[in-house]
Amino acid sequence: MEDSPALTACVACCVDAQKRVMDPHVHPVHGQKMDYNLYQRALRSLRKALNTTGGMREMPNLLATAIMHRLETFIVTRPTQLSNATCWSPHAGGISAFLQSFGPAALKDDLLFSVFVENYHDVVSALHMPFNMTAL
């Protein structure tokens, strides 16, 4: 993770959010599910990493995207609002775009295959949504 500021920032945001969910009394703002400064930092770092040459073919960026997708699906979006919230869909589309950029050989890589299997439903759903990197 030392070589990937985006992955480091996304993991930090996710770990902090997990702590808040597990014990909401640990943090000064009770009931706040995430530190929005960490969230913004993670999104900025990921956007910067994706905008570099070859950013869509770097494994740490795929993992950071998968972490943000998971975080937004389970922490940011409440189940009753899932149909109205779209924050998770850009990252689902990003996972799909990553896997497409790696091509069929991706299924031979254990880590890439795991990311695909863990996000299968969302990846398939995202195939029907155009991925617009400029929207990030």
C-alpha positions in Angstrom: 0.0 0.0 0.0 3.0 2.3 0.4 3.2 2.7 -3.3 -0.4 3.6 -3.7 -1.7 6.7 -2.0 -5.2 5.9 -3.4 -5.3 2.4 -1.9 -3.9 3.7 1.4 -6.5 6.5 1.6 -9.4 4.1 0.7 -8.4 1.5 3.3 -8.0 4.3 5.9 -11.5 5.5 5.2 -13.0 2.0 5.2 -11.3 1.0 8.5 -12.4 4.2 10.2 -16.0 3.6 9.0 -15.9 0.0 10.2 -14.8 1.2 13.7 -17.7 3.7 13.7 -20.2 1.1 12.8 -18.9 -1.4 15.3 -18.7 1.1 18.2 -20.4 4.5 17.5 -19.5 5.8 20.9 -15.7 5.7 20.1 -16.0 8.8 17.9 -16.9 12.3 18.9 -19.8 12.6 16.4 -22.2 9.9 17.5 -24.1 8.3 14.7 -21.9 9.6 12.0 -21.0 6.5 10.0 -17.9 7.9 8.4 -15.3 10.7 8.5 -16.2 12.8 5.5 -12.7 14.3 5.4 -11.2 10.8 5.0 -13.9 10.0 2.4 -13.1 13.0 0.4 -9.4 12.3 0.6 -10.0 8.8 -0.6 -12.1 9.9 -3.5 -9.6 12.6 -4.5 -6.7 10.1 -4.3 -8.5 7.5 -6.3 -9.5 10.1 -9.0 -5.9 11.2 -9.3 -4.6 7.7 -9.6 -7.2 6.8 -12.2 -6.3 9.9 -14.3 -2.6 8.8 -14.6 -1.4 7.0 -17.7 -2.2 3.3 -17.3 -4.2 4.0 -14.1 -7.0 1.7 -15.3 -4.6 -1.2 -15.5 -3.0 -0.9 -12.0 -4.1 -3.5 -9.4 -4.0 -1.1 -6.4 -6.4 1.2 -8.2 -8.8 -1.7 -8.9 -8.6 -2.7 -5.2 -9.2 0.9 -4.1 -12.2 1.1 -6.4 -13.6 -2.2 -5.0 -13.1 -0.9 -1.5 -15.0 2.4 -2.2 -17.8 0.4 -3.9 -18.1 -1.8 -0.9 -18.0 1.1 1.5 -20.6 3.1 -0.4 -22.9 0.1 -0.7 -22.9 -0.9 3.0 -22.1 2.3 4.9 -23.2 5.3 2.8 -26.4 3.9 1.4 -29.1 2.8 3.7 -31.0 -0.2 2.4 -34.3 1.8 2.3 -32.6 4.3 0.0 -30.7 2.0 -2.2 -32.9 2.5 -5.2 -32.6 6.3 -4.9 -28.8 6.4 -4.2 -26.4 6.4 -7.0 -23.0 6.8 -5.2 -22.2 3.1 -5.4 -22.8 2.9 -9.2 -19.8 4.8 -10.5 -17.5 2.4 -8.6 -19.4 -0.6 -9.7 -19.0 0.7 -13.3 -15.3 1.3 -12.5 -14.8 -2.3 -11.4 -16.5 -3.5 -14.6 -14.3 -1.1 -16.7 -11.1 -2.4 -14.9 -11.9 -6.0 -15.5 -12.7 -5.3 -19.2 -9.4 -3.4 -19.5 -7.5 -6.5 -18.1 -9.3 -8.7 -20.7 -10.0 -12.4 -20.5 -6.6 -13.1 -19.0 -7.9 -11.5 -15.8 -9.8 -14.6 -15.0 -6.5 -16.5 -14.7 -5.3 -14.2 -12.0 -6.5 -15.2 -8.5 -6.9 -11.7 -7.1 -8.7 -10.4 -10.2 -10.9 -13.4 -10.2 -11.8 -12.8 -6.6 -12.6 -9.2 -7.2 -14.9 -10.3 -10.1 -16.6 -13.0 -8.0 -17.1 -10.7 -5.0 -18.7 -8.0 -7.1 -20.3 -10.2 -9.8 -23.9 -8.9 -9.4 -22.8 -5.3 -9.5 -20.3 -5.8 -12.3 -23.0 -7.4 -14.5 -25.4 -4.6 -13.6 -22.7 -2.1 -14.4 -22.3 -3.5 -17.9 -25.6 -1.8 -18.7 -24.4 1.5 -17.3 -21.8 3.5 -19.3 -18.7 4.2 -17.2 -17.8 7.9 -17.5 -14.4 8.6 -15.9 -14.9 12.3 -16.3 -17.9 12.1 -13.9 -15.5 11.0 -11.2 
